[in-house]
Amino acid sequence: MTSFAGYQNEIYLQGLGGAVPPFTTDPDALEQSARDRLGPGPFWYVAGGAGSSATVRANREAFDRVRIVPRMLTNATERHLGVTVLGTELPAPVMLAPVGVQSILHPDGELATARAAAELGVPMVLSTASSHTIEEVAEASGDGPRWYQLYWPNDPDVCASLLDRARKAGYTALVVTLDTWTLAWRPHDLDQAYLPFLRGVGTAIPFSDPVFRAGLQKSPEEDLPMAILRWVQLFTGTDKSWDQLAFLREHWDGPIVLKGIQHADDARKAVEYGMDGVVVSNHGGRQVDGAVGSLDALPSIVEAVGEQVDVLFDSGIRTGADIVKALALGAKAVMVGRPFAYGLAHGGQVGVKHVLRSLLADFDLTLGLSGHRSPADLGPDALRFS
C-alpha cells in the first residue's frame, strides 16, 4: 500500500537540515512562478483560455460551490487509494492529462513527464501533439502505464498508422479528444501570434509517421513548410460524426474513451456506439468560451452512464480536495493538466514528480481527514452544495 501522505513528513524532516522543497507546494504560487520563468508565448499557451476565459473561471467556481463535509471517528488511519480504470491499475485515481508541445516548457518535454509518471506508477496520456515520438515516450515510460490520446486526422491511413504505432509501443487505452477539431479563439495566443505547430514544434508524431511522410514530396527535414501545411490540412478544420467511431474500433482493439463530453445525451451516445468510457472535460476552458464548468456537468453524466462505462473527469483539478469532490460526484479517476505542466517548466522530471507527489499527498490526507479510507467510500453524501 502506497502512502502518498508520507511526502509531507519527508518535507518536514528535510527541513531539520535546512532544506525546503525545490518548488512551491501551493498551486496558485506554482502558476505565478511558472509565469515568471517562461516567456509569454509558452506560458499563455498553457495557462490561457478561449475568449474571455469565462470557462476557465467556471471550472474553478464549480469546485468552490461544492464543500466537503468531514466525518469523525471512521478509522481512516490507513487508506487504500488504488483503483482500476479500463484494465489499468492505478495507485491512486489520478492520471496525467494529454498536454501537447511540452518542449516549450522544458527541453526534455514529454520524456521528462513520462519518467516522472513512471516513477510514481501514475498513467501518462500522451498527446498526438507531442514534441517527441510515440516510441521515444514509450521508452522513457519504461514499465509505467501509458495511454494514447488521438487528435483524429482526416486521412484514414495516417490515423490507422498512428494507432498501430501506439499499440505496438505498449499504450493500452485510446483517448479520443472530440472538442478540438479546430482551435478556438484564444486571445493570449493570438496577441503573441504564437502557435508552436507552425514552427514544427509538437509535430514529432506525424512527422515521424511513415504513412504521413509517404504523402510528402520531400521529408519534413528537407521541406518543413510543406510538411506543416499537410499537418494543418490533416489535423484541423474538420469535425467528425458518431458513425465514424466504427473506424477507430476497427483499428484499436483496446478500450476507447471519448474526451470532451459535457452533455448526458452525448455520454449516452458514446455508450450506444460501443465506447468504453468518457472524460467529462471542456479542455480546461480552452475551447468554448462561456461553457459549463466541467464539475457542473459531471453529475448528470454519471447518472446517465456511470453504471455502464467508466466516467473520468478533467478540467480544473488543482488540489487534493478537488479530487475528493470529483470522485464523490461519481468520477472513477481524474486527469490533471496545467499543474504538472508548470512543474515541468520548473525542473523537468524533478518538477513534474514534485507536483504529482504534492497533489497525491494532499489527496491522501484530505481523503483521510474527511473520514474516508478509499475512493470507494466517497459519494454525494460527503458533500454540501452552496
N, C-alpha and C positions, 0 to 999 in steps of 0.2 A: 504494500500500500504506500503510495507516494504522499508525503506530507509537504505540500507546496507552501503551507504556512511557515515552515521552517526557515524560509528565506528572511522572514522578519528577525528571527533570533540571530541568524548569520550576520545580518547588517549591524544589529546592536552589539554583538560580540566583537566584530571587527572594529567597532567604534572605540573599544577599550584600548586598541593600539593606535588610535588616532586616524583610522581610515573611515571614510564616508563613501556612499555609493558613487560609482563613476558618473552617473547621471541622475537627475531628479526622479523621485518616485511619484510625483504629482503630475497627473496627465495634462492639466492646463499649463503648468510650468514647462512641461516637456514640449508642448506645441510652440510656446513662445521661444524656447531655447532653440528649437529646430529652425524657427524663422530667423533667428539671429545668425545661425550657422550657414543657411542656404541662401542662394540668390533668389530674387523674387520669382523668376520663372519656375524653377523646380519646387520652391515652397508652395506657391499657389496652385501648381498643377496637382499637388496632393491635397492641400487644405481647402481649395476653393470649391464653390458650388455653382449650380446653374442659376442664372438670372440674379435675383436679389438675395440668393442664399436662404430663402424662406424655408426650404425643405431641410437644409442643414440644421436650422434652428428648430424646426418642428420635431426632428428626431430627438434632440436633447430635451425639448419641452415635454415630449411624451413620457420620457423617463421621469421627469420632475413631478408629473401629475400622479405617479404611482409611488406609494410608500410601503415599505416593508413593516410588518407587524411582528416584532420578535416574540418568541415564546421561551419560557424558562423551564429549567429542570428537565431537559429532554435527553440527557445522557449523550450529548453531542461532542464529547471529548475527542473521540476517534471518528473520523469521517472517511467515507469512500466516495471519491469523486468520479470514478470511471464510468463510462457509458460506451455502448456500441452503436454506431451510426452507419447504416448501409454496409454492414460487414466489416467496418473499420473500428478496431478497439481504440478508444481514446482514454488517456489517463485522466482527463477532465473534459467537460463538454465545451471545448474551445478549439477552434482551428483558425489558421491564418487565411484571411480572405484573399482572393486574387487581386493583387496590386501590380499594375504594369510598370514598365520602364524604370525599374528600381535603380538602374545605374546612374540616374540623375541625382540620386541621393547619396550613393556610395559606389566607388568603382567596382566592388565585388557584387553589388546588386543582389539578384535572386540567389546567387551562390551562397552569400553570407546568410541570407534568410533561411535557406534550406538547411544549412549546417546547424543554425541555432534551433530551428524547429525539431530537427532530428535528435539533437541533444536532449530535448525535453519530451520527445515522443509525441509532439503535437503535429497533426497533419498540416501540411502546406498545400494550398490550392494554387497551382502555377498558372499564371495568366498567359494567354496567347500573345499578349503584348510584352513578353519578357525581353530583357536585354541579353539573355543567354538562351541557348537552345534547350529543347526538351531533354536531350540526352545529357548535357552538361549539368543541368539542375538535378536530374535523377542521380547522377554520380555524386554530386555534393550531398544529396539526401541520404546516401548510403542505404541503410536498412530502415530509415524513417518512413512513416506513412505519407503518401502523397496522392493528391487528386489533380486532375487536369481541367482547367477552365477553357471553354471554347468561345471565342468570338467567331461566329459562324460565317465562313467565307462563301461568296456567291458561286464559286467554282466547286462542283461536287467532287471532282477528282482531287483537288487540293484538300478539301475537307476530309475525305477518306484517308488521304495520306497522313494528315496531322493526327487523326485518331489512331491510325495504325502505329505511328511512331510512339504515341503516348502509351498505348497498351504494351508495346514491346519494352518500353522503358520502365514499366512497373507502376504506372499510375492506375489506381484501382477504381475510381469513380469519375464520372464526367459531369462537370458543372457547366451548363449552357446559359450564358448571360443573354437575356432577351431584350433588355432595356436600353442597349447602347448600339443599335444598328446604325445610328448616326449620332454625331456629337451634338449635345445641347449647346445653347448659347451660354458661354462661360466667360463673363466679363474679365475676370482676373487673367485668364489665359489670353484673351483677345487683346487686352491692353498691353501685354508684353509681346504680342504676336508669337506666342510660344506654343508650339506643337511638336514635341520631340520626334514623332514619326516622320515628319517631313525632312528631318535631318538624318534619317536612317537609324534612329535610336528607338528601341522597343520593337524592332522588326526581326530579331535574330531567328525566331522560329520559322516564319515563312521564308525568309531569305536563305535558310539552310535546308529548306524542303526540296527534294528532288523534283517533285511534280510542279511546284511553283517555279523553280529555276528553269524547267523544261519549256515553260511558256514565255521565256525571255529570249530575245535575240542575243543579248550579252549578259553575263553574270552581274549580280549586284556589285561585285568588286570592280568590274570593268565599266559599268554604266549605272551608277547609283540613282540618278534622277528617273530613269525609265523603270527601274525596279520599284521605286517609291510610287510612281504613277500606277503601276499594276497593283501594288498593295492597296492604294486608295480605292481603286475600282473593285477589288475583291472584298474588302472589309468594311466599307462604309456605304451608306445610302440606300440599302435595300432591306426592307422588313420581310420577315418570313411569315408563314401561315402554319396553323396547327397540323395540317396533314403532312407537312414536310418533316415532322418529327420522326416519321417512319424511316426516313433515310438514316437518321442518327442511330436508331435502334438496329437497323440493318448492319451498321458498321461499328457498333460498340456493344460488346457482349457483357459489360458490367452495369452497375447502377447508373442511372441518368437522373440528374437533378436540374430543375429549371430555376434559375436565379432571376429575381426581378418581379416576383409575384406580389401583388398588392391588393388583389380583389379575390374574394372567395370563389366567384364563378370561374376565374382563371385557374385557381387551385383545383377545382373540380374537373376542369378540362384536362389538366395535367394528369390526373388520375385516369380519366376516360381514355387518354391517349397512351396509357401504359408507362408513365414516368414513375420513378421510384421515390422521388422526394421533391420538395420545393424549398427555395430560400426566400423568405419574406424580406425583401430588400428594395430600397429606392436608390441604390447605387451611391449611398452616402450623401444624398441630396445633390448629386452632380448631373442629373438628367432632366427631371421635370420640376421646374420652379413652382412652388405653391402646392406641392403634392402632400398627401397624408403622411404623417410621421410613421415610420416603419413599425414601431411598437404599437401604435394605434390600430394598425392593420392586422396585427398578429392574432388576436383572439378569434375573430370571425373565420380566419383561415384554418386555425387549429380546430375549431368547431366543425368546419366543413369537411376536412380531410385528415385530421390528426390521427384517426384510428386506422387509416388505410395506408398512409405513407409517412415518412419522416419529414417533419417540418423543422427547418433550420431558420436561424434569424441572423440578419446583417443590417448594419446602418445605425451608428450611434453608440456602440459599445465603447465605454471608456474606463469603467471601474468594475470591481467585483460585485458591487450592488446592482449594477446594470445587468450582469449575467444572471444573478439571482432573480431579478424581475422578469427577464425574458423567459427563463426556464419555468418560473411559476405560472406564466401565461401560456405555457404549452410547447415552447420550443424544445427540441431534443438536444440541440447544441447551438452555439453562436459562432459567428465569424467576426474577427477583429481585423481592422484595416489600418486606419491612419496611425494609431499609437505605435504599432510595430514599425511602420514606415519612418516615423520620427526617431525611433530607436536606431534604425538603420543609418539614418543621417548622422547620428551622434557617434557611432562607433562600429559600424558594420555588424559582424556576427555578435560581438560582445554587447552592442547596443540593443539588438533585437532580443537577445537572451535576457538581458536585464529587464526590459519592458515586459516580456512574457512572464518571467518569474514574479515580477511585481504584481501583474494583473492576476495571476493564478493564486498567489499568496493572499491577495485581497479577497478574491472569491472564496477561497478555502476558509478564511477567518470569518467573513461575513455570513457564509452558509452556517457555520457552527454557532456563531454568536446570535444568529436569528432563530436558533433552535432546531437545526436540521442536520441530519447525518449523511445525506446523499442527495443528489439531484432528484431522485425518485420521490423524495419526501415533499417536494415543492408543488404547490398548487395555488389557484387563485385565492384560497383562504389565507395564504401567507401575506396577502397584500391588502392595502386600503387605497381607494381611488378618490382623488380630490377633484 
